Structures are given as C-alpha cells and as structure tokens.
Amino acid sequence: MIRNLLLLAIILIAACSTPQKESQPDISSMTDEELKAYADELVHKYIIVDGHVDLPYRMEVAGFMLKKTVEDVSVETKGNFDYPKAKKGGLDAPFMSIYIPSSYYFNGGAKEFADSLIDMTNQVSATYPDKFATALTPEDIQTNFEKGLISLPLGMENGAPIGDDLANVKYFFDRGIRYITLTHSKDNQIADSSYDTTYTWNGISPFGEKVVAEMNRLGIMVDVSHITDSAFYDALALSKAPVIASHSSCRYYTPGFHRNMTDQMIKDLAANGGVIHINFGSTFLSEESRSKDAVLEEHLINYKVENNLSEDDSAYIAYYNAYAEEIGYFEDVKMAATHIDRVVKLAGIDYVGFGSDFDGVGNSLPKGLKDVSMFPNVIYELLKMGYTAEDIEKICYKNTFRVWNAVIEKAKELQGA
C-alpha cells in the first residue's frame, strides 16, 4: 500500500514537472475580429526576429555622414521602421542591414562606409537606451525582450568591406556583425551575385572559401541571399554550420528571378539545418508584380520629370501608390504567408522565418504589409491557414535562434573552447 502511494506520488510529481504544450483556442469557432485579436496577442507574446531591415542605409541617405546625428526613430516617422510601429507590430529584433552598395567594392571605401553605418546604428541604441539595445546573441535578444527593449543585431549586406584581408572578418565580428551576405548586386572578391551575369568565380572564390571558414570559426552566420545558385551550393558544401537566407523568397512564384530560391535549394538549405527568411517586397512575391515593374518605373520616371518632383515628395508618393494600385502592382499580405506556407510544405516548419527588407524595397511592399506595425496581418493569414501558436512561435524567432546558436556552438568547437 505504501509502495503504491509512493509510486503514485512520483508519477504526479513527474507529470507536474513535465512541460505541457500550450493549449490553443479553437480557431475554427473564432470570428474574423477574434482571429485578428488573437494574431495581435501572439505577436506581442512571442519575440519576432526580422532577418533584414534597411534602417541604417535609410538614415545614411538622410544625411548621417554629414550631420553625424541619427534620425529620431523613437517617434513615428515616414519610414517602414521606427519604435512606435515596431511596438505596435510586435517586432523585437530586426537585423539592421549594414548595406554596402556594390559601387564601394569597385571604387573603394567599403570598409569605412560599413564602419559609418555600424557607428550610426550603435548611436541609435546609445541615444534611446530606454527603447533600443545592441544584441550579439539570441540570449541578448531574450534579455532585452524581457526588459521591453527592441534589439538591434547587425548583419552586413555585402562582404566587400572585408577587402582582401582575412583579418577584417574578425574586425567586423568584434564590431558586432553576426551575419554577412557574401555579395550584393555585383560579383565581388568573395562570390558571384544572382543579379550579375559575369559569373566571375562560378560560385565562391578561393578567397571566399577562406572567408566562409573564418566566419564559421568566429561565429558569423553565412548569408546566401543575393548569391548565384552555384555559389549557394558552394556555401552549403563549405560551411561547417547551417547557413541562412536573410531576405529571400520562393522562386516557384517568380520563375527566372534568381534572387529567390528554387524548391530544391529550399529543401537543401533545410537539410543543412538552415533557415530562409521570406522577403516581403511585392516583386519578390509574384511574377504578376514583377511583370508590371518596368511599366511602373517608366511611367513614374516621366511623371517625376514632367512635374519636377523627387521620390520624397508627398505628391509623388501619393501618385505612385495610386498608379501602382490602379495597375495591380501591389501584392497582398496573404502572398507573403503563401511563401512561408510553401517552405513549410517543402521542408518543414523549422526552416522559415521573416526577412522583410523593410526600408529596402521602397514603395513595393504589399497591401496589408506596408511597415513593421503590420506583422499581425501575416500571423492572421497563417492562423487562417491552420498554423498553430507553436508553429508561429518557430517562424517568429525559434528557427532563427536555433541556427544562430548552432553557429555559435560550432565556433566554440572550432576554437577548441
């Protein structure tokens, strides 16, 4: 009798100590408004990581290098990202893109330009410490999230600032860079670009092989967005840790657009343990939008000249939006969710995340996804597709954290720590 009571007590204690899966309300019984409210609840409950936000370059264009003061993103701005919008949308950790235009590779000054963007991003955290904080690890993001702070981790878009000196990989690691997109719109000293047609290296260069190895050793994620298919497969073969695509989408919906990834590439990325972060730009989401891009651009160039307007003029922006809407250029937020869904169907729930390209794809963002305040709309679409809260938590941050932590652990191993 005593033995049975003891056994029962042990079973009860074990049951209480075993983590229970979070119960989810019955979505099928929810009204549309209730489902939207639930989506909003989830984005504020879970950390949201965005693999690519172009705030640094946006601020540089606004004149940081001349004024040496950062744009006040603690308040509402005209841009896609700022503190009020991020708080409304539940965005907690946007990777700040240290974007280096390819011209800096050809004309020089890439390293200095990268430093200026890093300085500027760090200045945002220093200027508004009650709102923003730097982050070098997933653990930092978790800590900042618990304090109510928005983390600003750094990813460098284009490896041009490394130059021909391998020591610069560590230099940028020490400066806080945690992923490097190997190249951008042109082939560089590291790899070939999907936007270029020269195929300088037919993949990754001999020097690029050393760069990837050094990134692995230090704990910098290898980012395969922007590189050619052959360079992608070189990266998979070379990297000793999983790789990421920080802001790419599915080529299935944009045939011939090599900037996006094929179904097979997505499967192979997942088999390697990596994550594709879906780009929200309309031209990344559908062939229909891409087919109207040239028409839109030609029409708007003429409109600007005829009316003596710049792209920042409110009259131009209003006309752009009206004309783009008229010709059906803008995609819908549902299409972003559709790309996520395709990755899940191809590879599984563990290999996809968000890589919006906010502030980087101009006015091309889809309806319902015009800035960072609108993340709940993506979650709402995923819920309608049948995704659970557990699934959404993975998409929001767990998948990215898994890869990032794997890269950190591999670096420790390679360093013999």
C-alpha positions in Angstrom: 0.0 0.0 0.0 2.8 2.4 1.0 4.7 1.4 -2.1 1.7 2.2 -4.3 1.2 5.6 -2.7 4.9 6.4 -3.2 4.7 5.3 -6.8 1.6 7.5 -7.3 3.3 10.4 -5.8 6.3 10.0 -8.1 4.0 9.9 -11.1 2.2 13.0 -10.0 5.4 14.9 -9.4 6.8 13.8 -12.8 3.6 14.9 -14.5 3.7 18.3 -12.9 7.4 18.9 -13.8 6.9 17.8 -17.5 6.4 20.9 -19.7 2.9 20.9 -21.1 2.2 22.1 -24.6 0.5 25.4 -24.7 -3.2 25.0 -25.4 -4.6 27.0 -28.3 -8.1 28.3 -28.6 -10.4 26.8 -31.2 -9.6 28.9 -34.2 -12.4 27.4 -36.2 -15.0 28.9 -33.9 -13.5 32.4 -33.9 -15.0 35.3 -35.7 -12.7 37.2 -38.1 -12.3 40.0 -35.5 -11.4 37.5 -32.8 -8.8 35.9 -35.0 -7.2 39.2 -35.7 -7.2 39.9 -32.0 -5.5 36.5 -31.4 -2.9 37.3 -34.0 -2.1 40.6 -32.3 -1.9 38.8 -28.9 0.7 36.3 -30.4 3.0 38.9 -31.9 3.3 40.6 -28.5 3.7 37.3 -26.7 6.5 35.9 -28.8 9.8 37.5 -29.8 9.7 38.5 -33.5 13.1 38.4 -35.4 13.3 40.0 -38.8 16.3 38.9 -40.8 16.7 42.2 -42.7 15.7 45.8 -42.1 17.4 48.6 -44.0 17.2 51.3 -41.4 21.0 52.1 -41.4 21.1 52.9 -45.1 17.9 54.8 -44.9 19.5 57.0 -42.2 22.7 57.4 -44.1 20.7 58.6 -47.2 19.0 61.1 -44.9 22.4 62.7 -44.2 24.0 60.9 -41.2 27.5 61.1 -42.6 27.2 64.9 -42.9 25.3 65.7 -39.8 26.6 62.9 -37.5 23.2 62.7 -35.8 20.8 59.9 -36.2 17.2 60.2 -37.3 14.8 60.1 -34.3 13.3 56.7 -34.7 12.0 56.8 -31.2 8.9 58.6 -32.6 6.7 58.0 -35.6 8.5 58.5 -39.0 7.7 58.2 -42.7 9.9 55.1 -42.9 8.9 51.5 -42.6 10.6 51.1 -39.2 10.5 53.2 -36.0 9.9 52.5 -32.4 6.1 53.1 -32.3 5.5 51.0 -35.4 7.7 48.2 -34.1 5.9 48.2 -30.7 2.5 48.1 -32.4 3.6 45.3 -34.7 5.4 43.3 -32.0 8.8 43.4 -33.8 11.5 42.8 -31.2 14.7 42.1 -33.1 15.2 43.5 -36.6 18.6 42.7 -38.0 20.0 46.0 -39.0 21.4 45.7 -42.5 24.8 47.2 -42.9 24.2 47.6 -46.6 27.2 48.3 -48.8 26.3 49.2 -52.4 28.5 47.4 -54.9 30.0 50.7 -56.1 32.1 50.7 -52.9 33.7 47.5 -53.9 34.7 48.9 -57.3 35.5 52.4 -56.2 36.9 51.8 -52.7 35.8 52.9 -49.3 33.7 49.9 -48.4 35.2 49.3 -45.0 34.9 52.9 -44.0 31.3 53.1 -45.2 30.5 49.9 -43.2 32.0 51.5 -40.1 29.9 54.6 -40.5 26.7 52.6 -40.7 27.7 50.5 -37.7 28.5 53.7 -35.7 25.2 55.1 -36.7 23.2 52.0 -35.6 25.0 51.8 -32.3 24.2 55.5 -31.8 20.5 54.7 -32.0 20.9 52.4 -29.0 23.0 54.9 -27.2 20.7 57.8 -27.8 17.5 55.9 -26.9 18.6 53.3 -24.3 15.1 53.1 -22.8 13.9 51.8 -26.2 16.7 50.1 -28.1 19.7 47.9 -27.2 22.5 46.1 -29.1 22.4 42.3 -29.3 25.2 39.9 -30.1 23.5 36.6 -29.3 20.0 35.2 -29.1 20.4 35.3 -25.3 20.9 39.1 -25.6 17.7 39.4 -27.5 15.8 37.4 -24.9 17.1 39.6 -22.1 16.3 42.8 -24.0 12.8 41.4 -24.8 12.2 40.8 -21.1 13.1 44.4 -20.4 10.8 45.7 -23.1 13.7 46.8 -25.4 13.9 46.4 -29.1 17.2 44.7 -30.0 19.3 45.9 -33.0 21.5 43.0 -34.1 23.8 43.6 -37.1 24.1 41.8 -40.4 26.4 43.1 -43.2 24.9 43.0 -46.6 27.9 42.5 -49.0 31.2 41.2 -48.0 33.1 43.9 -49.9 34.3 45.7 -46.7 36.4 42.6 -45.9 38.6 43.5 -48.9 41.4 41.1 -49.5 42.4 41.0 -45.8 41.0 37.9 -43.9 41.7 39.7 -40.6 38.8 42.0 -41.4 36.3 39.2 -40.8 37.3 39.3 -37.1 37.4 43.1 -37.2 33.7 43.1 -38.2 32.8 40.3 -35.7 34.3 42.5 -33.0 32.2 45.4 -34.3 29.1 43.3 -33.8 28.4 41.8 -37.2 26.6 38.5 -36.8 25.9 37.6 -40.4 27.5 38.5 -43.7 25.6 38.4 -47.1 28.5 37.3 -49.2 27.9 39.8 -52.0 25.2 42.1 -53.3 24.3 43.2 -56.9 27.7 42.5 -58.5 30.3 39.8 -58.2 32.9 40.7 -55.6 36.1 39.2 -54.2 34.1 36.5 -52.3 31.3 35.3 -54.5 29.1 35.7 -57.6 25.9 37.7 -57.5 22.5 36.5 -58.7 21.9 39.9 -60.2 25.2 39.8 -62.2 25.8 37.9 -65.4 29.6 37.6 -65.4 30.0 34.5 -63.2 33.5 35.6 -62.2 34.1 32.6 -60.0 31.3 30.2 -61.0 30.4 30.2 -57.3 32.6 31.2 -54.4 36.1 32.4 -55.0 39.2 30.8 -53.4 39.5 33.8 -51.1 35.8 33.4 -50.4 36.4 29.9 -49.2 38.7 31.2 -46.6 36.2 33.9 -45.6 33.5 31.2 -45.0 35.9 29.2 -42.9 36.8 32.2 -40.8 33.1 33.1 -40.4 32.5 29.6 -39.1 35.4 29.9 -36.7 34.3 33.2 -35.3 30.5 32.5 -35.2 29.2 34.7 -38.0 26.2 33.3 -40.0 26.8 32.8 -43.7 24.0 34.5 -45.6 23.2 33.1 -49.1 20.7 35.8 -50.2 22.0 37.6 -53.3 24.4 34.9 -54.4 24.1 32.7 -57.5 22.8 29.1 -57.4 26.3 27.7 -57.8 27.6 30.0 -55.0 24.7 28.8 -52.8 25.8 25.2 -53.3 29.4 26.1 -52.7 28.3 27.7 -49.4 26.4 24.6 -48.3 29.5 22.4 -49.1 32.0 24.8 -47.4 30.2 25.9 -44.3 30.6 23.7 -41.2 27.5 25.3 -39.7 24.0 25.9 -41.0 23.6 28.9 -43.3 20.7 31.4 -43.7 19.0 33.3 -46.4 18.3 36.6 -44.6 15.8 38.1 -47.1 14.8 35.8 -50.0 11.6 34.2 -51.2 10.4 31.3 -53.3 11.4 31.2 -57.0 8.4 29.0 -57.6 6.2 32.1 -57.7 8.7 34.2 -59.6 10.2 31.9 -62.4 13.5 33.1 -63.7 14.1 35.5 -60.8 17.4 34.0 -59.5 17.4 36.3 -56.4 14.8 34.0 -55.0 15.4 30.3 -54.1 14.2 27.2 -56.0 12.2 24.5 -54.3 15.3 22.2 -54.4 17.5 24.9 -52.9 15.0 25.4 -50.1 15.0 21.7 -49.4 18.8 21.6 -49.4 19.1 24.6 -47.2 16.8 22.8 -44.7 18.7 19.6 -44.9 21.7 21.6 -43.9 19.8 22.9 -40.9 19.4 26.5 -42.3 16.5 29.0 -42.5 15.1 31.0 -45.3 13.7 34.4 -44.2 10.9 35.5 -46.5 11.3 38.9 -48.3 8.0 40.9 -48.3 8.7 43.0 -51.4 5.9 42.6 -54.0 8.3 41.8 -56.8 9.8 39.0 -54.6 6.3 37.6 -54.1 4.8 37.2 -57.5 5.5 37.1 -61.2 2.5 39.3 -61.8 4.1 42.1 -59.7 7.4 41.6 -61.4 5.9 41.9 -64.9 4.5 45.3 -64.0 7.7 46.7 -62.5 9.1 48.1 -65.8 5.8 49.7 -66.8 5.5 51.3 -63.4 9.1 52.6 -63.4 8.9 54.1 -66.9 5.6 55.8 -66.1 6.8 57.2 -62.8 10.1 58.5 -64.2 8.2 60.5 -66.8 5.8 61.7 -64.1 8.6 62.9 -61.9 10.3 64.8 -64.7 7.1 66.4 -66.0 6.1 67.6 -62.5 9.6 68.4 -61.2 9.2 66.1 -58.2 11.6 63.9 -56.2 10.8 60.5 -54.8 10.5 62.0 -51.3 7.8 64.5 -52.3 4.4 63.6 -50.8 2.7 64.3 -54.2 5.0 61.8 -55.9 4.4 59.1 -53.2 0.6 59.6 -53.4 0.7 59.3 -57.2 3.0 56.3 -57.0 0.6 54.5 -54.7 -2.5 55.4 -56.7 -1.0 54.3 -60.1 0.6 51.1 -58.7 -2.8 50.2 -57.2 -4.5 51.0 -60.5 -2.3 48.6 -62.5 -2.4 45.9 -59.8 1.3 46.2 -59.0 1.0 45.6 -55.2 0.7 42.1 -53.9 -1.3 41.2 -50.8 0.0 40.2 -47.4 -1.6 36.8 -48.0 1.1 36.2 -50.6 3.8 36.6 -48.0 2.1 34.0 -45.9 1.8 31.8 -49.0 5.6 31.8 -49.5 6.0 30.8 -45.8 3.5 28.0 -46.3 5.3 26.7 -49.4 8.6 26.5 -47.5 6.8 24.6 -44.7 5.2 22.2 -47.2 8.6 21.7 -48.9 10.9 21.4 -45.9 9.0 21.6 -42.6 8.1 24.2 -40.0 11.6 24.5 -38.6 13.2 26.2 -41.7 11.4 29.5 -42.3 11.3 33.0 -40.8 10.7 36.7 -41.6 13.2 38.7 -43.7 11.0 41.7 -44.7 13.5 44.0 -46.4 11.6 46.9 -44.8 13.1 50.2 -45.8 15.0 48.4 -48.5 12.3 47.6 -51.2 10.9 51.1 -51.4 7.2 51.5 -52.1 6.8 48.0 -53.4 5.5 46.5 -50.2 2.2 44.6 -50.4 -1.2 45.6 -49.2 -1.5 44.9 -45.5 2.2 44.8 -45.0 3.4 48.4 -45.6 5.5 48.7 -42.4 6.6 46.9 -39.3 3.4 47.7 -37.5 1.6 45.2 -39.7 3.3 41.9 -38.6 0.0 40.8 -37.0 -1.5 40.7 -40.5 0.9 37.9 -41.5 0.2 36.0 -38.4 -3.6 36.4 -39.0 -3.1 34.9 -42.5 -1.1 32.0 -41.1 -3.7 31.3 -38.5 -6.4 31.2 -41.2 -4.2 28.6 -43.0 -4.3 26.4 -39.9 -0.9 27.2 -38.3 -0.8 26.7 -34.5 0.7 29.0 -31.9 3.6 26.6 -31.6 4.2 26.8 -35.3 4.1 30.6 -35.3 6.5 30.8 -32.4 9.0 28.9 -34.5 8.5 31.2 -37.5 8.7 34.3 -35.4 12.1 33.6 -33.7 12.8 30.0 -32.7 14.0 28.8 -36.1 16.4 31.8 -36.4 17.6 31.3 -32.8 18.3 27.6 -33.5 20.6 28.4 -36.4 22.3 31.3 -34.7 23.0 29.2 -31.6 24.3 26.3 -33.8 26.7 28.8 -35.5 27.9 29.9 -32.0 28.4 26.4 -30.8 30.3 25.4 -34.0 32.6 28.4 -33.5 33.3 27.3 -29.9 34.1 23.8 -31.2 36.4 25.1 -34.0 38.2 27.4 -31.5 38.6 24.4 -29.1 36.7 26.1 -26.4 
